[in-house]
Amino acid sequence: MSIRLTPKLGVLLLALPALAACSSNSQRVRPLPPAPAGSVVNQPLADPSAMNTQTPEAPPPPPFDSQADGAMQDTQQMAALPPAQETPTKESVLGQWALAGPGDSCQLFVTLTGWTGGYRASTRGCSSPELTSVGAWNIEGNLVVLKDNEGNPVARLAKAGATQYNGRLDLGGAVSMSR
């Protein structure tokens, strides 16, 4: 007795394993218990018209000491750093940044490897001598300070947003780090 393979039988044989996989006799997984519900406090909101809508003034910038080591000995007035929103943390500064200075843009890489003056940093693709010289970084007060390999400050930047730092090069000119 031979079985003849017809198109209908072929389709049935091909569909049989797929239908077997759809079996409903597999064990069901128990659902997770619901998360405990916290209590909700109900109180009226403050009247928006009674709120102070004036924005506070930014604190004055720190004085610039023209006699400090590495300071610019020119009579050119330096612009103040933007007020920092919050003190940056080492962890928030780690990683790769786009670095932009006067007529230059390149990449900045920041690590937590100990180095002269703070932690190791390096730049790639910079053409300006100031940005090329960056070899270290540290947090001083509420500023991120980029330094050369000897630990001398190159730039000071204040946090301007979650992924933006703006500041000044010590030899003059604006500089920014962004992601």
N, C-alpha and C positions, 0 to 999 in steps of 0.2 A: 504494500500500500504506500503510495507516494502522495505527498501533499503538494499541491500545486500552489505556487505563490502568485496570488492575484494582487492587483493594485490595492484593493480594499484590505486584504490581509496584511500587506506590507505597511500600510498606514497604521493599522491597528497594532502591529508589532513595534513600530517606532514610537507610538503614543503610549504604549503600556508602561515603560519605565518612567515616563514623565508623570503619568497618572499615579503610579505607585509612590512617587515622592510626595504627592499631595495627601497622603494618608492622614487621617485625623486621629489616629490612636497614639500620637506622641504625647508625652507628659506635658502638662501645662505648668508654667512657672508661676509661683505665687506672686502677687503684686506686693510691692514694698508698702510698709505702713505709711500713712500720711504724716507729713511733717507737723510738729506741734505748732499750733497757732498761737501767736503772741497777742497780748491785749492791745486794743486800740484806744488811744486817748482822744477824746472829742472835746475841743475847746475852740472858741471863736478866733478868727484871724484878726490881727491888728488892722486898724483903719489905714489904708494906703495914703490917704490925704494928710494924715498926721505924721507921716514919716519924713525925715530930713532927706531932701533930694539933692543937696549939694554934695559934690565930691570933695574929699579932703585934699589939701595940697600935698604934693610930694615933698619929702624932706630935702633940704638943700644938699648938694653933692659935697663930698669931703673935700677939704682944701687940697690944692695941688702944691706939693713942695718942690719948687724948682731947683733946690740945692741937693736933693736926694740923689744917691748914686744911680746912674742910668737915666736920669731925667733929661728931658730935652732942654738944651741951653739956649733955645731960640726965644724970641719975643712973641712968637705965634701963640695965640690963646687956644687952649685945648677945650673941646666941647665936653660937657659933663656926661658921665655915664648915665644911662637911663635908670630910673629907680627899679630895684629888684622886687619882684613879686614875692619871692620867698627864698630862703637859703637853699641852694642846690645841694643834693646829696651826691656822694661819690658814685653810687649805683645809677643815679639818673643821668650822669655825664658819660658813663662808660659806652664804648662802641664807636661806630663810624659817624662822622659829621661832614657836612658840606661846609667848607671854610671860605669866606669871602673877605677880601681886603681891597685896598685901593688898586683898581685895575687888575685884580687877580682873583681866581677862584680855584679851589683844589679840594682835596680830601684830607680830613684829620682823623686819626685813629687814636683812641684814648683807652689805656689799660690801667690795671691796679698794680702793675709791677713797680716795686719801689725804685726810685731814681733820684738823682740830685735835685733837690728842691721840691720833691713830691713824688709823683708817679710818672711812669713812662708814657710818652705821646710821640706820634710821628706824623709827618705829612707826606702826601704823594701828589705830584703834579703841580706843585706851587712854583711860581717863577719869581716872586718877590723875595729878597733876602730875609726880610722879617719873618714871613710865614715859613720859609724853608728852614729857618733856624729853630723852629719849635721842636723840642725834644722831651719836654716834661710839662706837667700841669699840676695844679693843686687847687683846693678851695680855701680861700682866705676871706673870712667874714662871709658876706653874701655874694662874693665874686668868684668866678672861675678865672684863674690866672694861668695863662700859657707862658711857659718859660723855655729858655734855651738850654743846651746840655750842661751849662755851668750853673744853672739855677737862677739866672737873671730874668726878670720879667720881660716878656715880649708884648703881651696884650692882657687886658683886664676886661672881662665880660660879665654882664648882669643878666639874670634870667628875664626874658621878655615873653615867655609863654612855655607851654609844655615841651615844645621842640624848637625853641629859638632862644639864643643868647646874643646880645648886642653889646658892643663896647668900643674901646679905643686901643690902638697900637701904642706902645710907650713912645715910639718915635713920631707919632702923629698919624692921623687917619682913622677912619671907621673900620671896624671889623665885626663880622657876625659868624655864628655857628648855627646851622639848622639841620634838621633831619627831614 
